[in-house]
Amino acid sequence: MPENYQHFHFEVVGSTNDLCRIECKKKLKPTLITADKQTEGRGRNQKRWESPKGNISFSYGFFCGKPHPALSLLAGLKTTIAIKKIFGKCVKLKWPNDLIYESKKIDGILVETEKY
């Protein structure tokens, strides 16, 4: 994480992605949003994503010139590495955006881009 990022934590939030987009634009700096519970999470194609209390819900926003076409895959790979390092659990990445642990989907990675 860059030194100059901003972090906001909430007990309950609608969508971490929506809030991250808003806060990132306000100060034009990388932003991390974490929440204990997400009530209006979404996945690919606007599918509803359940994220009750006890799950890890977060979004990270940053500015880049041109998004890398494999950004979702890179995010997934880095997440599996972090889970292994922090929790000692082996998680599999199922293309295009799911993390699988003991045959169950435990995470979905949603990459959203927009021009500024």
C-alpha positions, 0 to 999 in steps of 0.5 A: 500500500502506498504511504499516502492512501486514505482508509475509512472503516465502517460497521455497515455500508451499502457498497464498498465499491460505491463509497470507494469511488466517491472518496477516491475522487474527493481527494484524488488519492488511493483509498481503502474502504473496509466494512464489517457488513455490506448491504448492497454489494454487487458482483459482475453484471450487477449481480447481488453479493451477500456480505453479512457481518463477519465477512471481509468486505473491502474496496481499494481505489487508485488512479492509473493511466490505462488499466491493465487487461489482466487487472482482475486476474492479478488482484485474484492472484495477490489475494490468494497469496495474502490469504496464504500468508496471513491465514495459512489457507490454500485458496484457488482462483477460479477464472474470472473472479472467484476465490474457492476454499474447500469447494466453496466460493469465498470471495468475488473480485470485481474490478471497475474502471472509469476515465477521469 
